[in-house]
Amino acid sequence: MEHFISLNALEVKDKLPGATAAYFETAHSTIAYTILKAGAVIPLHHHSNEAIDILLDGILEMQIGDKSSIVLPGMMSFVPPNVIHGAKAVTDCKVITLLHPKKTVAV
């Protein structure tokens, strides 16, 4: 396993209109690097993993359960397991998501 990874070298595995996601997996966690164009929407969804989203760049409107907030660079959000959540990019965004336990990502 590599110890130093370039985000830009990760293979893109998921695509939504205006968004791409690349992943790095460890024995216990999955790290996603998502790039969203302004206006891109991550539809409401849920999964059994807890997720921590860290906004690197841009402005992201995020809904977690019945709460919504604007997320700015340097902020993070926490999504408990099985809680409905989604997001909309207000501007172009770059987001790191830490998923635990490991989420199997289909190729």
N, C-alpha and C positions, 0 to 999 in steps of 0.2 A: 504494500500500500504506500502510495506517495504521502509525504508529510507536508509538502508545500504545493498547493494547487492554484493555478490561475483560473479565476472564474470564467474568463473568456475562452478557456480551452475545454470547458465542460461540454459534453454532447447534449444538444437540445433534444428533449424527449417528448415534451408536451407543447402543443400549439393551440391557442385560442385566437379568435380575431383580435389582432393588435397586441398579442402577448405571447411570449415564449418562456419556457422553463427548462432549465438544465439541472441535473442532480449529481450529488456526490453521496455515496453511502458508506457508512462505517458498520461495524458489527452490531451496533445498537441504535443508530440514529440515521436520519436522512437529512441532508442539507439541500435546499432548493435555491436556485438563483433565478429569479423571475424578472424579466424586462417587459414593461407595459408601456404602450403608447397612450398618449392622452385620450381619454374616452373609453379605453378598454375596460371590460367588465369581467371580473371573476364571479360567476354566478353563485348564488347561495348554495352551500353544500355542507356536508359534515363528514367526519372520519373518526376512527377510533384512536387516532394519535393526538397528543397535545401538540400545539404549534406555537412557536414564538416567531413573530414576523419583525424584522428589523429593516426600517426604511433607510436606504443609503442615499437616495436622491429622489426628488420630486415631491408631489403632494398626493396623498392617497386617502380616499374616503372609505372607511371600513365599517362594516356592521358585524357585530358579534352578539348572537342572541338577539335581545330586544334593544341593544345599545348601539349607537352609531357615533363615530368621531372622525375628525380629520387627523391624519397621521402625517407628521412632518419629519424631514431628515433628522436622524439621531434619535428618533422615538422608536419604541417597539410596542407590540401588542401581544397579549397572551390569549390563546384560544384553548379552552379545556376540551378534553375528548368529547366527541359526539354532540358538540354545540354547533348549531347552524351559524355559518359565517360567509361573508363574501366581501368584495371590494370593487371600487371603481377608481381608475386613475384620473385625477383631476388634471395633472400634467404628466409628461413622460416620467416614469418611475423605474427605480431599480430596488429590488427587495430580496433580502436573504430570509429564508424560512427554515427554522430548525424543527424537525419532526421527531418525536420520540413516543413510543418505541419506533424502530425502523419501519418505514413505509416501503413496501415493494412497489417499484415503479416499472410499469410495462414499457417495453421498447417498441 
